[in-house]
Amino acid sequence: MIIGVASGKGGVGKTLVAVNLAWTAPQPVLLLDCDVEEPNCHLFLDGPLLHRESVSIPVPALDTDKCTGCGACSRICQFHAVASLGQTPLLFPELCHGCGGCVLACPTGALREVDSEIGVVEVASAGSCTLVRGRLNVGKALSPPLIRTVRRVATADVLTVVDSPPGTACPMVAALSGCDYVLLVAEPTRFGLHDLGLAVESVRQLGIAFGVVINRGGDRNPLVRAFCAERGIGILQEIPESDGVARACARGDIAARAIPEARSRFEALWRNLLTTVPRARRRQAPAAGRNEEA
């Protein structure tokens, strides 16, 4: 079972939910930190490093002696990583997506592919949790290839929690693709509601069943509850606003370890997931790819 944890915006408690979900898992669990631009799960689940590998993508390199300045490489590149103005092309490897189209299009073989490191994947052990985190190198803009490398660690027969990057762009899609279920974390504010709506539409497009976890909940602002009720979206858990949870996070502690009430809420969330996810799978089976909300 692969559970994705996502949010329409940053700062709503996505990592709080992912880390505590992993810590309270009923069996050994993989936690994949796919927020590769700013990974932070290790601040709460620190442990000895077991493995480290670099991740590279192929980028073009030019042999000027073979180049005729025909511009074929520039015309095929949709990402403006190659620019040609009737002379020797200019290469911008930081924009390259590694598709190899320019190399295939070059009629003289002036372009070849070389590896460019974009980041690293590290595996650490933290008790019953194995943490796999990606770290994008400073100055690199292309995170999906690194995220996909982290995601390849997950298998359907291993309980896995995926901490997705915030937002609804390509990094979030790369992290959630292949998940069995997605928890959308939202805060009960107007900004949180707006971005939850964007996240709901994105997950629907991916065809993945989903439910909502409200963080910093309470009676002061029922916007998210009303939104979910109107659209028939299941709320699997609500985490009340708590100074104790905030203090635990500030000192790098796991809320479910420090606060009994928080632990009981995440254990209840797992019970909800273990019944909701198989039911969602059965509903999705007749119509492959069609999303059903819990």
C-alpha positions in Angstrom: 0.0 0.0 0.0 1.4 3.4 -1.0 -0.1 6.4 0.7 0.7 9.9 -0.6 0.6 13.0 1.6 0.1 16.2 -0.3 -1.1 19.8 0.0 -2.1 22.6 -2.2 0.3 24.9 -0.5 3.3 24.8 1.9 3.1 25.3 5.6 -0.1 23.5 6.3 1.4 20.5 8.1 2.0 18.0 5.3 5.3 16.8 6.7 3.8 16.7 10.2 1.2 14.2 8.9 3.7 12.2 6.8 6.2 11.8 9.6 3.6 11.0 12.3 1.9 8.6 10.0 5.1 6.7 9.4 6.0 6.7 13.1 2.6 5.2 14.1 2.4 2.7 11.2 1.2 -0.7 12.3 4.1 -2.4 10.5 7.6 -1.5 9.2 7.2 1.3 6.8 9.1 3.2 4.0 8.9 7.0 4.3 9.8 8.7 1.0 10.7 12.4 1.3 10.0 13.6 -2.2 10.1 17.3 -1.2 13.6 17.3 -2.7 14.1 21.0 -2.8 13.7 21.2 0.9 13.6 17.7 2.5 13.0 17.8 6.2 11.7 14.4 7.3 15.2 13.6 8.6 14.9 16.4 11.2 12.3 14.2 13.0 13.3 10.6 11.9 17.1 10.8 12.1 19.1 7.6 11.9 22.3 6.1 10.5 22.9 6.5 6.7 22.7 3.2 4.9 23.2 4.2 1.3 23.8 7.2 -0.9 23.8 7.6 -4.6 24.0 10.5 -7.1 21.3 11.1 -9.7 22.1 12.5 -13.1 20.3 13.4 -16.3 21.8 13.4 -19.8 22.5 16.9 -21.2 23.9 17.8 -24.6 27.6 18.6 -25.2 28.7 20.2 -28.5 31.6 19.2 -30.8 32.1 22.5 -32.6 34.2 20.9 -35.4 31.2 18.9 -36.5 28.5 21.7 -36.1 27.2 23.4 -39.2 24.9 25.8 -37.4 21.8 24.3 -39.2 19.6 25.0 -36.1 17.9 21.6 -36.1 18.7 21.1 -32.4 17.2 24.5 -31.4 14.0 23.9 -33.4 13.2 20.5 -31.7 14.0 21.7 -28.1 10.7 22.7 -26.4 12.5 23.9 -23.3 14.9 26.4 -24.9 17.9 24.6 -23.6 19.5 25.0 -27.1 19.5 28.4 -28.9 20.8 28.8 -32.4 20.8 32.0 -34.5 22.4 30.6 -37.6 25.7 30.0 -36.0 27.2 27.7 -33.3 24.3 27.0 -30.9 24.4 28.0 -27.3 23.6 25.3 -24.7 21.8 26.0 -21.4 22.0 22.7 -19.5 20.1 24.0 -16.5 17.0 24.1 -18.7 17.5 20.7 -20.2 14.9 18.0 -19.4 17.2 15.1 -20.7 14.9 14.0 -23.5 17.8 13.5 -26.0 15.8 15.1 -28.9 18.5 17.5 -29.9 21.1 14.7 -30.2 18.7 12.7 -32.4 17.9 15.7 -34.6 21.5 16.7 -35.2 22.4 15.6 -38.8 26.2 15.7 -38.3 26.5 14.1 -34.9 27.8 17.3 -33.4 25.8 16.8 -30.2 26.3 14.0 -27.7 24.9 13.3 -24.2 26.9 13.7 -21.0 25.7 13.1 -17.4 24.9 16.1 -15.3 24.3 15.4 -11.6 21.1 17.0 -10.3 21.0 15.6 -6.7 21.4 12.6 -4.4 19.2 10.0 -2.9 20.0 8.9 0.7 18.6 6.0 2.6 18.6 6.0 6.4 17.3 3.7 9.1 15.1 5.1 11.9 13.7 2.2 14.0 10.9 0.5 12.1 11.0 3.2 9.5 13.3 3.4 6.5 13.6 6.9 5.3 14.5 7.6 1.7 15.1 11.2 0.9 16.1 13.1 -2.2 18.2 16.3 -2.1 18.3 18.5 -5.2 21.6 20.2 -5.8 21.7 23.9 -5.2 21.0 25.8 -8.5 19.3 22.9 -10.2 15.7 23.6 -11.3 14.6 20.2 -12.5 13.3 18.1 -9.6 10.9 15.4 -11.2 13.8 13.1 -12.4 15.1 13.0 -8.8 11.6 12.5 -7.4 11.0 9.6 -9.7 14.3 8.0 -8.6 13.1 8.2 -4.9 9.7 6.9 -5.9 11.1 3.8 -7.6 12.1 2.5 -4.2 8.4 1.9 -3.3 6.7 -1.4 -4.2 3.1 -2.4 -3.8 3.8 -5.0 -1.2 5.6 -2.7 1.2 3.7 -0.1 3.3 4.9 3.2 2.1 4.2 6.9 2.9 5.2 9.5 0.3 5.8 13.1 1.5 5.0 15.0 -1.7 6.3 18.5 -2.5 3.7 21.2 -1.8 1.6 22.7 -4.6 0.1 21.2 -7.7 2.9 21.4 -10.3 5.0 18.7 -12.0 6.9 17.8 -8.8 3.7 16.9 -7.0 2.5 14.8 -10.0 5.8 12.9 -10.1 5.6 12.1 -6.4 1.9 11.0 -6.3 1.9 8.9 -9.6 1.3 5.3 -8.7 0.0 5.9 -5.2 -3.0 3.9 -4.0 -4.5 6.8 -2.0 -3.7 10.4 -1.2 -4.2 12.3 2.0 -4.7 16.0 1.2 -3.7 18.1 4.2 -5.5 21.4 4.6 -5.7 24.2 7.1 -9.0 25.9 7.9 -8.3 29.3 6.4 -9.5 31.0 3.2 -6.0 30.5 1.6 -5.9 26.9 2.7 -9.4 26.3 1.2 -8.4 27.9 -2.1 -5.3 25.7 -2.4 -7.2 22.6 -1.3 -9.5 23.1 -4.2 -6.5 23.2 -6.6 -5.1 20.0 -5.0 -8.5 18.2 -5.3 -8.7 18.9 -9.0 -5.1 17.8 -9.5 -5.6 14.5 -7.7 -8.8 13.9 -9.6 -6.9 14.4 -12.9 -4.4 11.7 -11.7 -7.3 9.3 -11.0 -6.2 8.6 -7.5 -8.7 8.1 -4.6 -8.2 10.7 -1.8 -9.4 12.1 1.5 -8.7 15.1 3.6 -6.8 15.7 6.9 -7.5 19.0 8.5 -4.6 20.4 10.5 -4.9 23.1 13.1 -8.6 22.4 13.2 -11.3 23.5 15.5 -14.6 25.3 15.5 -13.2 28.8 14.7 -13.4 28.2 10.9 -15.6 25.5 9.4 -14.7 26.4 5.7 -12.9 23.1 4.9 -15.5 20.9 6.5 -18.2 22.7 4.6 -16.2 22.4 1.3 -15.7 18.6 1.8 -19.4 18.0 2.8 -20.6 19.9 -0.3 -18.4 17.7 -2.6 -18.8 14.4 -0.8 -15.1 14.3 0.1 -14.2 12.2 3.2 -12.4 13.8 6.1 -10.3 11.1 7.6 -8.9 13.0 10.6 -8.8 16.4 12.1 -5.8 17.5 14.2 -6.8 20.3 16.6 -4.7 23.4 17.0 -2.3 22.7 19.8 0.6 24.5 21.5 2.0 21.1 22.5 2.2 19.9 18.9 3.8 23.2 17.9 6.4 22.9 20.6 7.1 19.3 19.7 7.7 20.2 16.1 9.9 23.2 17.0 12.3 21.0 19.0 12.4 18.3 16.3 10.2 15.8 18.2 7.5 13.6 16.8 4.1 14.8 18.0 2.7 11.3 18.3 5.6 10.3 20.5 5.4 13.4 22.7 1.6 13.8 23.1 -0.7 10.8 23.7 -3.7 12.5 22.2 -1.8 13.1 18.9 -0.7 9.5 18.9 -4.3 8.3 19.3 -5.4 10.5 16.4 -2.8 9.1 14.0 -3.6 5.6 15.1 -7.2 6.3 14.3 -6.1 7.7 10.9 -4.4 4.4 10.1 -7.5 2.5 11.1 -9.5 4.7 8.7 -6.9 4.2 5.9 -6.8 0.4 6.3 -10.6 0.3 5.7 -10.9 3.1 3.2 -8.1 2.2 0.8 -9.2 -1.3 0.0 -12.8 0.0 -0.5 -11.5 2.7 -2.8 -9.5 0.2 -4.8 -12.7 -1.9 -5.4 -14.6 1.1 -6.5 -11.9 2.1 -8.9 -11.4 -1.3 -10.4 -14.4 -1.3 -12.8 -13.5 2.1 -14.2 -9.7 2.2 -14.5 -8.3 5.6 -13.8 -11.6 7.2 -12.7 -11.3 8.8 -9.3 -13.6 8.1 -6.4 -13.5 10.1 -3.2 -13.7 8.3 0.1 
